[in-house]
Amino acid sequence: MKNLKLNLFLIAVAALAFGGCKGLSKMAENSSPDQYKVTPNPLETHAGQVEMTVNVTFPEKYFNKKAIVTATPVLKYDGGQTEFEPTVLQGESVEANNKVIPYAGGSYSYTGKIPYKPEMMKSVLYMEMTAQLKSKSVEIPAIPIATGVVATPTLVKVNPQAILMADNFVRITPDAFSAEILYVINKADVRASELKKQEVTDFQGKMQEAAANERIDVKGAKISSYASPDGALDLNTKLSDNRGKSAQDYLSKTLKKLNVQGSDAQQFLQVVTTAEDWDGFKKLMEASTIKDKELILRVLSMYSDPEVREKEIKNIAAAYTEIKDEVLPKLRRSQMIIDVEKVGYSDEELKTLAATNADTLNLEELLYAAKITEGNEAKLAIYQKAAAKFPEDVRPINNVGYIQIQLGNKDEAKAAFEKAKAVKENDVVKNNLGVIALMEGDAAKAEELFTAAMSAGEAVNYNLGIIKIQNADYAAAVNYFGNKPSFNAALAQVCNNQTEKAVATLDAIGETDCPWVYYLKAVAGARAGREEVVIPSLRLALEKDKKGEIKGYALKDAEFRNFIANEAFVALVK
């Protein structure tokens, strides 16, 4: 009411200044805030711009037929003002190309935008008009038509997520070594000549090494003994059983002699026997150069009965002679297998070695050691050692950049990511270069890199969500953030008018020292008209605000325009 009285007073003063120009004075006298409807009101900033639409209605007999009016929306705030593009209107008798307002009444709609400044949060939008009739002109007193600019989207945290490349460290690695003992036809004794051959002596040496090495655990042993598929089934069954016993006797004595821990346990050594090794026979035939091997393989596929198979194969006289000399002797065997686990360094050993003697560690051990080491400076030192020792692998170089990001060293991080790109430009590196671009303010380049790195994981979606908020594509931002709670995810929901969902997202974050989480919850509550959310949330925000930023921000935030008369709200921000 006070503003209206002031405006009417100014209008009257302007009317006196018009002198004899009654047409202009009449327009000034009849000017009213009721003629203007601003959308949105209060104004809002999106994607760095303040855009609004003003619909102006002129009553009957208001607009002088010969007048030209220049209308300029002006946003005024502490320390300055910003003008929107002006619009020129004309009466119906004016010969020009401007928008015509009939004397019988009319309207026009104006849409314009200006770059946003933080000072605009607390502001008033005025309509300033200059009326001209022939050589006479007058400034019609400015009329306030909207108050404040909602700047909630500018709360977006530009904290893009870089990605650390993983190690492939495995502390316990399963391994096995084996050897075969061959037998004479229809015999089951282990010959001395077999125990002296290179394959078996190497096997004994590996058993001895495993028994002596504290980083190798012998987990068990297995013997598979076979008879060749020629001869009677009863004989072959007995032969394979006896071969299994003879091999077991040899291996048990050897394990006992080497003091292999646990080898005397009942289940440590398993023995499996196969009376007629048709599977082994087939494999050897497939690998052989025997003249009629295709015919023999066809016999195996046609008949399943072992006696029929043997009879049909023997009927192929020329081939059977070769089989008897080259294939069957290799099937009269016992295969011995020792299962072990190689145990790597403990966490404490890895951390110590990485810090004091990194050259003794392989790449996976260094990457893992850096991961479990506390403190970013210490992590960085290990990754740098790994990058120097293994320059052909992209992971340690990338991870140097990742840690530099955590330390706030953007330039050093950028250099590392560029170096990683030269080694291998994969999606993780693309994402991390996008992080640098976004931190440097190049959102277009960042979006291009993130879009090309979609397979790198959730971090890419989060980073794209930030850009979508900046671009005022709030629905897309909500989709990119998904269901993982974060401040930016809740902000996207607030901006997308999903206030209840935003409150739930902020609650899911849990207790935090960040005051803006609670402030945003208060904003969401204000949009929903829920005092029971606004007041306690704002109170928590103020309590946790160590920098003293919240109170001043809330005082000028148009989000709380409906609470300026609320006693509890006033008590908090006064």
Secondary structure, 3 states (H helix, E strand, C coil): CHHHHHHHHHHHHHHHHCCCCHHHHHHHHCCCHHHEEEECCCEEEECCEEEEEEEEEECCCCCCCCCEEEEEEEEEECCEEEECCCEEEEECCCCCCCEEECCCCEEEEEEEEEECCHHHHCEEEEEEEEEEECCEEEEEEEEEEEECEECHHHHCCCCCCCCCCCCCCCCEEEEEEEEEEECCCCCCCCCHHHHHCHHHHHHHHHHHHHHHCCCEEEEEEEEEEECCCCCCHHHHHHHHHHHHHHHHHHHHHHHHHCCCCCCCCCCCEEEEEECCCHHHHHHHHHHCCCCCHHHHHHHHHHCCCHHHHHHHHHHCHHHHHHHHHHHHHHHCEEEEEEEEEEECCCHHHHHHHHHHCHHHCCHHHHHHHHHHCCCHHHHHHHHHHHHHHCCCCHHHHHHHHHHHHHCCCHHHHHHHHHHHHHHCCCHHHHHHHHHHHHHCCCHHHHHHHHHCCHHHCHHHHHHHHHHHHHCCCHHHHHHHHCCCCCHHHHHHHHHCCCHHHHHHHHHHHCCCCCHHHHHHHHHHHHHCCCHHHHHHHHHHHHHHCCCCCHHHHHHHCHHHHHHCCCHHHHHHHC
